[in-house]
Amino acid sequence: MGLNKSTLSEQIYQILRNDILTQKIPCGEKLTLKVLQERFQVSSTPIREALTRLTQDQLVSYYSNVGVRVISFTADDLREIYTFMGDLDGLAIRYASASPDQEKLQAEVTEILEKECAAAKAADVQTWNRYSDEFHLVFYRYCNNSRLAESAERLRSGISIFSNQYCRASVIQTRIDEEHLAIFQAYKDGDIEKAVQMMKTHLNDSLNYALRFLPETF
């Protein structure tokens, strides 16, 4: 595989991260340096660096006498992640509502939702999933709290594993689009607490979608 030597670690990280999020490398699978060195044809150093970043993203875990394994989930894990993510997204909405750049924020969300809906109509799952994530992340960019944003970014990695599965169903895409539009309408109307509660409900709905895939996929 032709990798740019100046950014080996970054490229390996991005490839492995995408493989995990799309389940080309399934949850629970063991990753060894030997196999990864054979795949990427590089020394162990950039691979170790990439695995360290994946550990920080909570996508892999180190186990004594085992090595590195891709994270796996129980139903309780998913409930904790999605509930906490709903709380964080709600906080991001509250904090973002105090931003002086409301016009810019709302224009950005409007564009995201337009592209999200267009991707759904075009049956472009990958693009739809990206803009669906962006709907959540945009509020963090205006919340003026880097720690909140960093916490959310790491947690969303786990959610992305499941959203990449359930978002392939057009009926679920439609429901999510409708929920996003309703949350944003409440936000534009100035009913921030309603938007916060709707976001929490939205994450709970997404949890139920994810739980459907837990027995089959993991």
C-alpha positions in Angstrom: 0.0 0.0 0.0 1.5 3.3 -1.1 1.6 5.6 2.0 3.2 9.0 2.3 6.2 8.5 4.7 5.8 11.9 6.3 2.3 11.1 7.6 2.4 7.3 8.0 0.8 7.3 11.4 -2.0 9.6 10.4 -2.8 7.6 7.3 -2.8 4.3 9.1 -4.9 5.8 11.9 -7.5 7.1 9.4 -7.6 3.8 7.4 -8.0 1.7 10.6 -10.6 4.1 12.1 -12.7 3.9 8.9 -12.4 0.1 8.8 -13.7 -0.1 12.4 -16.5 2.4 12.0 -17.7 0.6 8.9 -17.1 -2.8 10.5 -14.7 -4.0 7.8 -12.7 -4.7 11.0 -15.5 -6.1 13.3 -16.0 -5.4 17.0 -14.0 -7.7 19.2 -11.4 -8.6 16.5 -7.8 -8.8 17.7 -5.2 -6.5 16.0 -1.6 -7.6 16.0 1.5 -5.7 15.0 2.7 -8.5 12.8 -0.5 -8.5 10.7 -0.7 -4.7 10.5 3.0 -4.5 9.5 2.3 -7.0 6.7 -0.7 -5.0 5.6 0.9 -1.6 5.5 4.5 -2.6 4.9 5.9 -0.3 7.5 7.8 -0.5 10.8 6.0 -0.9 14.1 6.4 2.7 15.2 3.7 4.4 13.1 1.4 1.5 13.8 1.8 1.8 17.5 1.2 5.6 17.2 -2.0 4.9 15.2 -3.2 2.3 17.8 -2.6 4.8 20.6 -4.9 7.3 18.9 -7.5 4.6 18.4 -7.3 3.8 22.1 -7.9 7.5 22.9 -10.9 7.4 20.6 -12.1 4.4 22.6 -12.2 2.3 19.4 -9.6 -0.3 20.6 -8.5 -1.5 24.0 -5.2 -3.0 25.3 -5.5 -6.2 27.2 -2.6 -7.9 29.1 -1.4 -11.1 27.4 -3.8 -10.5 24.5 -2.8 -7.3 22.8 -5.1 -4.9 21.1 -8.8 -5.7 20.4 -11.4 -3.6 18.7 -14.0 -2.4 21.2 -17.1 -4.5 21.7 -20.4 -3.5 23.3 -23.1 -4.8 25.5 -26.7 -3.4 25.6 -25.8 -1.6 28.8 -22.8 0.0 27.1 -25.0 1.3 24.4 -27.5 2.7 26.9 -24.8 4.5 28.8 -23.2 5.9 25.6 -26.4 7.1 24.0 -27.9 8.6 27.2 -24.7 10.4 28.0 -24.4 11.6 24.4 -27.9 13.0 24.6 -26.9 14.9 27.8 -23.8 16.3 26.1 -25.6 17.3 22.9 -28.2 19.1 25.1 -25.5 21.0 26.9 -23.9 21.9 23.5 -27.3 23.4 22.4 -27.6 25.4 25.6 -24.1 26.8 25.3 -24.4 27.4 21.6 -27.5 29.4 22.2 -25.4 32.0 24.0 -23.0 32.4 21.1 -23.0 35.9 19.5 -22.7 34.2 16.1 -26.3 33.0 15.9 -26.8 34.1 12.2 -23.7 32.1 11.2 -24.6 29.1 13.3 -28.2 28.9 11.9 -26.9 29.4 8.3 -24.5 26.5 8.8 -27.1 24.2 10.3 -29.5 25.1 7.5 -26.9 24.1 4.9 -26.1 20.8 6.7 -29.8 19.9 6.9 -30.3 20.6 3.2 -27.3 18.4 2.2 -28.4 15.7 4.6 -31.9 15.6 3.1 -30.5 15.7 -0.5 -28.2 12.8 0.3 -31.2 10.8 1.6 -33.1 11.4 -1.6 -30.1 10.4 -3.6 -29.7 7.2 -1.5 -26.1 8.3 -0.8 -25.7 6.6 2.6 -22.1 7.7 3.2 -22.7 11.3 2.6 -26.0 11.3 4.5 -24.2 9.8 7.5 -21.6 12.4 7.4 -24.1 15.3 7.4 -26.2 13.6 10.0 -23.2 13.6 12.3 -22.4 17.2 11.4 -25.9 18.2 12.6 -24.8 17.2 16.1 -21.3 18.4 15.9 -22.1 21.9 14.7 -23.5 23.0 18.0 -20.2 22.0 19.7 -18.3 24.4 17.3 -20.3 27.3 18.8 -20.5 26.2 22.4 -17.2 27.8 23.5 -16.2 24.8 25.6 -13.3 22.8 24.3 -13.6 20.1 26.9 -17.2 19.4 26.1 -16.4 19.2 22.4 -13.5 16.8 23.0 -15.6 14.5 25.2 -18.3 14.4 22.6 -16.0 13.7 19.7 -14.5 10.6 21.4 -17.9 9.3 22.4 -19.4 9.7 18.9 -16.9 7.1 17.6 -18.8 4.4 19.3 -22.1 5.7 18.1 -20.8 5.9 14.5 -20.2 2.2 14.5 -23.9 1.6 14.9 -25.2 4.6 12.9 -23.2 3.2 9.9 -25.4 0.1 10.2 -28.9 1.4 10.9 -28.7 4.4 8.6 -28.8 2.1 5.6 -32.6 1.8 6.2 -34.3 4.6 4.3 -37.2 4.7 6.8 -34.7 5.3 9.6 -33.0 8.0 7.6 -36.4 9.7 7.1 -37.2 9.7 10.8 -33.8 11.0 11.8 -34.1 13.8 9.2 -37.5 14.8 10.6 -36.2 14.8 14.1 -33.2 17.0 13.2 -35.5 19.5 11.4 -37.8 19.6 14.4 -34.9 20.2 16.8 -33.6 23.0 14.7 -37.0 24.6 14.4 -37.4 24.7 18.2 -33.9 26.2 18.4 -34.7 28.9 15.8 -38.0 29.6 17.7 -35.9 30.4 20.8 -37.3 27.4 22.7 -33.9 26.1 23.8 -35.2 23.8 26.5 -37.6 22.2 24.0 -34.7 21.7 21.6 -32.6 20.2 24.4 -35.3 17.7 25.4 -36.0 16.8 21.8 -32.3 16.1 21.3 -32.3 13.7 24.2 -35.4 12.0 22.9 -33.7 11.8 19.5 -30.7 10.1 21.0 -33.0 7.6 22.8 -34.7 6.8 19.5 -31.2 6.2 18.0 -30.4 3.9 20.9 -33.3 1.8 20.0 -32.2 1.6 16.4 -28.7 0.6 17.6 -30.0 -2.1 19.9 -31.6 -3.9 17.0 -28.1 -4.5 15.5 -26.4 -5.6 18.7 -27.4 -9.3 18.6 -26.9 -9.8 14.9 -23.7 -7.8 14.3 -21.8 -8.0 17.6 
